[in-house]
Amino acid sequence: MVLQSVSVILSVVPDSITSQSSSRRATIARRAVLSLFIMSVFVYAAIVAFVYFRQEKLIFMPLPLSPDHQFTIAGVQEVKVAVAGAELSALHLRLPDPKGIVFFLHGNGGNLQTWLTSIDFYRRVNYDLFIIDYRGYGKSSGQIESETQLHEDMRIAWNKIAPLYVGKKRVVYGRSLGTGLAAKLSSDVQPDLTVLVSPFESLKAMGDAHYPWLPGAVNRYPMRTDVWLPKISGPVVIEHGDLDTLIGLSHGERLTQLRSGTELVVVNGAGHNDIHKFPKYVDTLSERLRNL
């Protein structure tokens, strides 16, 4: 009887120990998976928070200039534009008897010194030029804090310059990032011509395409060119390089379809940063300005 009892105990104990060991391993595995999940959520939330609060650093790449920097382009004068909490630096080419003004909104990098290297083109077509640095760019003070602020700044600058050209042709020109600002401004002030070079459908669309894992609400700079473009009543010309790998030609094509009469000029062989070097780009812009 005793031998039978011992036999029973010996046969039962290993199964119990095995069961407890398996249970402990399962518990440890569940805890490890849970910890990994929590860590992943934390890392994702940290990335989302970083993008939300620091996206100015991701979108805008200003190149500051010393406050005492002197622009030495003949015939061009520096102009200061007072905006809320800051002062923007701009350059203004003034010809003796211009046909009109090109209000130029540049891309997301550099400054006036890097963007305006020659005025020969504007002399040939007989147009004054006004080009402005955004907050934090070049000699402009302040920092970009919101898309609304950007649009308000550009409208203030327009209101300062446009009255000088009553009765003349007024053109809003945007390049890359500046195309979103130009589209919004043109939808408000209705110039004689809007020129968009290498435009995006919207920064929202670009963000959705490049970062589909980020929630759309994170983007504080949607820049809805696709919304503003149909509201422009005057002629619109889009110039886009077919080799643009930063903002693909498909953006220009989709924008063209949103508004009847929008002209798309495809510059073959041009990329994003070199489109201005191609004769087709220069000739098209020259012709559209002269024919206004």
C-alpha positions in Angstrom: 0.0 0.0 0.0 2.9 2.4 0.9 4.7 1.5 -2.3 1.6 2.3 -4.3 1.2 5.7 -2.6 4.8 6.6 -3.3 4.3 5.5 -6.9 1.3 7.7 -7.2 3.2 10.7 -5.7 6.1 10.2 -8.1 3.9 10.0 -11.1 1.9 13.2 -10.2 4.6 15.6 -9.0 6.5 15.9 -12.4 3.3 16.8 -14.2 2.5 19.5 -11.6 5.9 21.0 -11.9 5.8 20.9 -15.7 2.4 22.6 -15.6 3.6 25.3 -13.3 6.7 25.9 -15.3 4.7 26.2 -18.6 2.3 28.6 -16.9 5.3 30.8 -15.7 6.8 30.8 -19.2 3.4 31.8 -20.7 3.1 34.6 -18.1 6.6 35.8 -18.8 5.9 35.7 -22.6 2.7 37.7 -22.1 4.4 40.3 -20.0 7.2 40.6 -22.6 4.7 41.1 -25.4 2.8 43.6 -23.3 6.0 45.5 -22.5 7.0 45.5 -26.1 3.6 46.8 -27.1 3.7 49.5 -24.4 7.2 50.5 -25.5 6.1 50.7 -29.2 3.2 52.8 -28.3 5.4 55.1 -26.3 8.0 55.4 -29.1 5.2 56.1 -31.7 3.6 58.7 -29.4 7.0 60.3 -28.9 7.6 60.5 -32.7 4.1 61.9 -33.3 4.7 64.5 -30.6 8.1 65.5 -32.1 6.7 65.9 -35.6 3.7 67.9 -34.3 5.7 70.3 -32.2 8.9 70.5 -34.2 7.6 70.4 -37.8 8.8 73.9 -38.5 12.3 72.4 -38.4 11.3 69.7 -40.9 9.5 72.0 -43.4 11.5 75.3 -43.2 15.2 75.5 -43.8 16.1 79.2 -43.4 19.6 80.6 -43.9 19.9 83.7 -41.7 22.0 86.7 -42.7 23.8 89.1 -40.4 21.6 92.2 -39.6 24.3 94.4 -41.2 24.5 92.4 -44.4 24.4 94.6 -47.5 22.7 93.5 -50.7 24.8 94.7 -53.6 22.5 94.1 -56.6 22.4 97.2 -58.8 19.0 98.8 -59.1 17.6 96.7 -56.2 16.7 98.3 -52.8 16.1 96.6 -49.6 12.6 97.1 -48.1 11.4 96.3 -44.5 7.9 95.0 -44.0 6.5 95.3 -40.5 4.3 92.3 -39.5 3.0 91.2 -36.1 5.9 90.8 -33.8 8.6 90.8 -36.5 10.1 92.7 -39.5 10.5 91.0 -42.9 13.3 91.7 -45.3 12.5 92.1 -48.9 14.2 93.3 -52.1 12.5 95.5 -54.6 13.7 96.1 -58.2 12.2 99.3 -59.6 12.5 100.0 -63.3 11.9 103.5 -64.9 8.6 102.5 -66.5 7.7 98.9 -65.8 4.8 97.0 -67.3 4.0 95.6 -63.8 5.2 93.8 -60.8 6.2 90.2 -60.0 5.5 89.4 -56.4 7.9 86.5 -55.8 7.5 83.9 -53.0 10.5 81.6 -52.8 11.0 78.0 -51.6 11.7 76.6 -48.2 15.5 77.0 -48.1 18.1 79.8 -48.5 17.4 83.5 -48.4 17.2 86.5 -50.6 20.9 86.4 -51.3 20.7 82.9 -52.7 17.4 83.4 -54.5 18.1 86.6 -56.3 21.3 86.3 -58.2 20.4 88.2 -61.3 17.8 90.7 -62.4 18.5 90.6 -66.1 15.4 88.6 -66.9 13.1 91.2 -65.2 14.8 94.0 -67.1 14.3 92.2 -70.4 10.6 91.7 -69.8 10.3 95.1 -68.2 8.7 94.0 -64.8 9.6 95.2 -61.4 10.3 92.4 -58.9 9.4 92.2 -55.2 10.9 89.1 -53.4 10.5 88.6 -49.6 12.2 86.5 -47.0 9.9 84.7 -44.5 10.4 85.0 -40.7 13.8 83.7 -39.7 15.1 83.8 -43.3 17.9 86.1 -44.2 17.6 89.4 -42.3 13.9 88.8 -41.4 13.3 88.6 -37.7 11.0 86.4 -35.8 10.1 82.7 -36.2 7.4 80.9 -38.3 4.8 79.6 -35.9 1.8 78.7 -38.0 0.5 78.5 -41.5 -2.0 81.3 -40.8 0.8 83.5 -39.7 2.6 82.9 -43.0 -0.4 83.8 -45.1 -1.1 86.9 -43.0 2.5 88.0 -43.5 2.3 87.6 -47.2 -0.9 89.6 -47.4 0.6 92.4 -45.4 3.5 92.5 -47.8 1.2 92.5 -50.8 -0.9 95.3 -49.3 2.3 97.3 -49.0 3.5 96.9 -52.6 0.4 96.3 -54.8 -0.9 99.9 -54.4 2.2 101.1 -56.1 1.1 99.3 -59.3 -2.5 100.4 -59.8 -3.2 100.3 -63.5 -0.3 98.0 -64.2 0.0 94.2 -64.3 0.3 92.5 -61.0 1.7 88.9 -61.0 1.9 86.5 -58.0 4.7 84.0 -58.5 5.4 81.0 -56.2 8.2 78.5 -56.3 8.1 75.1 -54.5 6.9 75.9 -50.9 6.0 79.4 -52.1 3.4 77.9 -54.5 1.1 77.2 -51.6 1.4 80.7 -50.3 1.0 82.1 -53.8 -2.2 80.1 -54.5 -3.7 81.3 -51.2 -2.7 85.0 -51.9 -4.0 84.9 -55.5 -7.3 83.4 -54.4 -7.7 86.5 -52.1 -6.3 89.3 -54.2 -7.0 88.0 -57.8 -3.9 89.2 -59.6 -3.6 89.5 -63.4 -1.5 86.3 -63.5 -0.5 83.5 -61.1 2.7 81.5 -61.8 3.3 78.3 -59.9 6.6 76.6 -60.4 7.1 73.0 -59.1 3.9 73.2 -57.0 2.5 70.6 -54.7 -1.2 69.6 -54.6 -1.0 70.2 -50.9 1.5 69.6 -48.1 -1.1 67.4 -46.6 -1.0 65.2 -49.7 2.8 65.1 -49.6 2.7 64.2 -45.9 0.1 61.4 -46.4 2.2 59.9 -49.3 5.6 60.0 -47.5 4.4 59.4 -43.9 1.2 57.3 -44.1 1.8 56.0 -40.6 1.3 59.5 -39.1 -2.2 60.7 -38.3 -3.3 63.5 -40.6 -4.1 65.8 -37.6 -0.4 66.0 -36.9 0.2 68.2 -40.0 -0.1 71.9 -38.9 0.8 73.1 -42.4 -1.6 71.4 -44.8 -1.1 74.2 -47.4 -4.2 73.3 -49.5 -3.2 74.5 -53.0 -5.8 72.2 -54.3 -8.5 74.1 -52.4 -7.3 77.6 -53.3 -6.4 77.1 -57.0 -10.1 76.7 -58.2 -10.9 80.1 -56.5 -8.4 82.0 -58.6 -10.3 83.9 -61.4 -7.3 85.0 -63.5 -5.0 83.0 -65.7 -2.8 80.4 -64.0 0.4 78.9 -65.4 2.1 75.9 -63.9 5.7 75.0 -64.8 6.9 71.6 -63.6 10.0 69.5 -64.4 9.3 65.9 -65.5 12.3 64.7 -63.5 11.3 66.4 -60.3 11.8 63.8 -57.6 10.9 66.0 -54.6 7.5 67.2 -55.8 6.5 64.9 -58.6 5.0 66.0 -61.9 1.8 64.2 -60.8 1.1 67.1 -58.4 1.1 69.6 -61.2 -1.0 67.4 -63.4 -3.7 66.9 -60.7 -3.7 70.7 -60.0 -4.3 71.4 -63.7 -7.4 69.2 -63.6 -8.9 71.1 -60.8 -9.5 74.3 -62.7 -10.5 74.9 -66.3 -8.0 77.0 -68.2 -5.0 76.3 -66.0 -2.0 75.8 -68.2 0.6 73.1 -67.5 4.0 73.5 -69.0 6.1 70.4 -68.6 9.8 71.2 -68.7 11.5 68.0 -70.0 14.7 67.1 -68.3 14.2 69.5 -65.4 14.3 68.5 -61.8 13.2 70.4 -58.8 16.1 72.7 -58.2 17.3 73.4 -61.7 14.1 74.1 -63.6 14.9 77.8 -63.9 18.0 76.9 -66.0 16.0 75.4 -68.9 15.1 77.6 -71.9 11.6 76.3 -72.0 10.9 77.6 -68.5 12.4 81.0 -69.2 10.8 81.4 -72.6 7.3 80.4 -71.3 7.5 82.8 -68.3 8.8 85.6 -70.6 6.0 85.1 -73.1 3.3 85.0 -70.5 4.5 88.2 -68.9 4.8 90.1 -72.2 1.4 88.9 -73.4 -0.5 90.2 -70.3 
